[in-house]
Each structure stands twice: as C-alpha cells, then as structure tokens.
Amino acid sequence: MKDRTAPALFGIVVYDGVEPIDIGGTTGVISMARRVLPAIESVTIAEKAGPVALAGGLTILAQTGFTAAPRCDVVIVCGGPGWRRETANPAMLDFLRQAPAPQITSVCTGAMILGAAGILDGRMATTRRSAVGSEALSPLAELASLAPSARGQAAAIVDDGAVVTGGGVSLAIDATLYLIGTIYGEAARADVARVIEYDRAYEANRTALGHVRAERAVSS
C-alpha cells in the first residue's frame, strides 16, 4: 500500500467513440483525487497522440501514443460505441497484451476489448449489463462471443487479481475509486469518494450490485 504522498500513474486508454462519461469517471475522478493524494496522476493513451473524437461530438487530445506510453501503476480501458472497431484493431490488442502496467482494468464496454485481446481468458469479468439502442444483446451477454472462457458477472466491480473490470457507464467512477483503494488503501479511497460527493453512491452500488473478488485476487 502506498503512502498518500507517493506517486501513482493511471494510464487511460482512449479511442474514437469513447463515451465522455468514461473520461469523467476515470480522469475526472483522478483529478479530484489530487485534493487527497497530491501525487496521483493520469495520462491519456491512444494509438497515436493527438485528437480523439469521442461519442457525442466532443474531441480530446490524447497525451501519448501506444509506442511512447509510460510505465503506469494501472491501465484503464474506456468504453463506448467505438469498442466494436477496437476489438479488431491489431495495434490496440497488441498494446493491451503488453500493457505497461502490473494491473489492467476496463470500465463499461472496455471489457469487450480486453476480451478480444485474450486478457479475460479464464477470468471473471463484468461490463455493461443492459442493451441500449439497437443492441440485440447486452455487452455482458455478448462478452462470451469474444472471450468464451471468461465468466461474466453482473456486478459493479469484478476483481480477478491483475485484471479488474467495472460495470457500465457511471460505474466507471466506482471502478476508479476501487483502484485508488487498492493502491492507497480504503481510508484514502473513502476520502476521495467524499471529496467528489460519491461516498453514499459508492456504498449503495456496492450493496446493490456487489464487488466480486475471484479466489486468486483474495489470495494475492
């Protein structure tokens, strides 16, 4: 467990078609966490540094590309409608298979990309539970087509050791807070949750949906 003054770097993987809420739920939470953890930082990582067109028309600037990505404490793959294209993007899949971090995480449909990269093979995982718009299946139901040996779970967070997956949409906030807790401890996580006025929501989501920990995560 790190001291609150120790540095930690979160790599946020983005691509065209990421939902803006996943940026807020990851980078936004980490920005606010600096009130409690002054050396925590995030870096946005895309296939190439520069403009990334998010869903809904917003454009952000990725700070670094895959080849120059720094060593991170954790890499988080965002979700959004662009996930379908990224499951067939060799550059994305190769980057994730060799991710520059000891922990790799997804929020929302970022899990689908992890599944396509083989990272969820034999692991428990979660993603968005409900189908929306024209989707015939929910991403959680569709996960088996990309990762047949993954064990899908309807949960807020699934911790399977070196791989953590978060549920859909706003649960990106929960997943990021959870990761902060694994690095800095539960007290620091709780303080950050209070700073962003999410303490009761975090506990409510944990009670309603659950935080599932695989046996390997419990024993690690």
N, C-alpha and C positions, 0 to 999 in steps of 0.2 A: 504494500500500500504506500502511495506517495504522500509526502508531506504537502500541505496545502500551498506552499510556496514553490514546489518543484514544477518544472515544465512538463507539459504533455501536449502532443500534437495530434489532432484529429484530421485525417485526410477525407475530404468529402468528394466522392466521385459523382460527377455530373455529365450529362449528355443532352443532346437536343430532345426536348419532350419531357424533361423532368417537371414534376409539379412544383410550383413555387412554395407550397406549404412544406415540402420536404427540405427546402433550403432554410425556411424559418425554423423548422423543427430540429435542425441539426446545427448549422452555422449560427442561426439566431440564438439558440439556447447557449451555445458555447460563448458567444459574445457577451451575453448577460452573466454567464458564469464567472467571468473575469472580475466581477464585483466581489466574489468569494475566493476565487482561485486565480490570482493575478498573472500566473504564467501559463495558463491554459490557452491554446491557440488552435485555429483551424486553417486549412489550406484547401482551396477548391482545385480538383484534379479532373481534367478532361483528356480526351485523346490528344488534343492539341491545345495549348494555351490560347486564350482569347475568347471571342464571343461564343456564347452558348444560348440558343433560343429555347427558352422554357415553354411549357404548355401555357396557353392563355395570352401569349404575346410578349411576355417580359424577357429581356435579354440580360444576361450577366456575363462577367468576364472571368473565365477560369484562370487561376493564377499560375498553373503549371500544367504541362502535358505529361503523358504517361512516362516518357523516357527520362524526364528530369524530376519526377516526383521524389520528394524527400522521404527519408525514413520516418514513419509515424508510429504512434502508440496504438492507433486503431484506424482502420479504413472503413468508411461507411458508404455503401452504395445506395443512392437515392432511387425513388420510384417515380412513376409517371407513364403516360401512354407511349413514350419512346422506348419502353423496355422491350417491346417485341422486336424492334430493329436490332437492339443491342445484344439480344440472345444469339444473333447470327453475325456479330461483329468480331472477327478474329482478334483485332487489336484490344478490344475490351476484355475478351475472355482470357487472352494471354496475360494481360496486366493483372487481372484478378487472381489467376493461378499462381502468379509470382508476386503477390501484393507485398509492398514494402512495410509490413506491419505484422506483429505477432497475433493480432486479433483482426478478424474481418467480420463486418456487420452489414446488414441491409435494413432499410426501412421501407415499408409498404412493398410495392412490386419490384423493388431492387432485389428481392429474394429470387425472382424469376431469372434474373441474370446470373446470380450465384448458382442457381440450379443448372443453367446451361453450361456454366464453366466447370461443373462437376464438383463444386465445393460443398454441396449439400448431400452428396452421396453417402448413404448410411447414417445420416444425421436427422435429428428432429428439427423442424423449421416452421415458421409461420409467415404469413403475408396478409394482404387484404382479404377479408372473409366474405365480402359481398360483391356480386356482379353489379356493374353500373353501366348505364347507357346501352350500347348494342352488344355488350358481352353476353355470350351464351352461358359461360361458366364463370364462377368467381376465380380470381387468381389462386386462391387456396386449393380449389378443386382442380385447377389446370396444372398446378405445380408438378403433379405426378407425370405429366407428359414430358417435362424437361428433366426431371430428376426422379426416375422410377423408384429408386431405393430410399428416397427421402421420406420421412414420416411427418406428414403435415399435421399441425396442431392449431386449433382455434384458440389463440392466446394473445395477450398484449405483447409478451416478450417470450422468446424461447432461447435459453442459454445452453448451448451444446459445446461448452469448452471454448475452443479457439474460434468458434463461429456463433454469433448471436444474431438472431433475426427479430425484427419488430413488426408489429401489426400494421394495419392500414392507416393512411392519411395522417390524422393528428397524432396517432400513436408514435410518430417519429419523435415527438417530444419525450414520451416515456422512454423510448429506447436510448435516446441520447442521455437522459438523466440516469438511466440504469448503468450505462457505460461509465459515466462520471463516478458513480458509486463504486464500480469495480476497480477504478484507478485510484480514487482519493478516499474512499470509504463512505459508508452510509450517512454519517453525520454531515459530511460535505455535500453529498447528493441532496439531502433534505434541506440544507441551507440554500442551495441553488434553486430547488423547487419553490421555496418560499419567496426568493427574490423575484422569480417570474410569475408568482401568484398561481402556482400549479400544484401546490402541495396536496390539497384535498382532491384534485382531479387525478393525480398520480395514484393516491391510495384507493380512490374509487375504481379506477381502471384495473388496478391490481386485484381488488376484491372481486370485481365483476367478471374479468376475463382471465386473470391468472398470470403469474410469471412461472413458466415451466422450465425446470432445470434437468437436463439429462444427467444420468449417473456419472458420466465422465466429467461433467462440469462440477458436480458436487464433490467428487474425489480429488479434483485438481487443486 
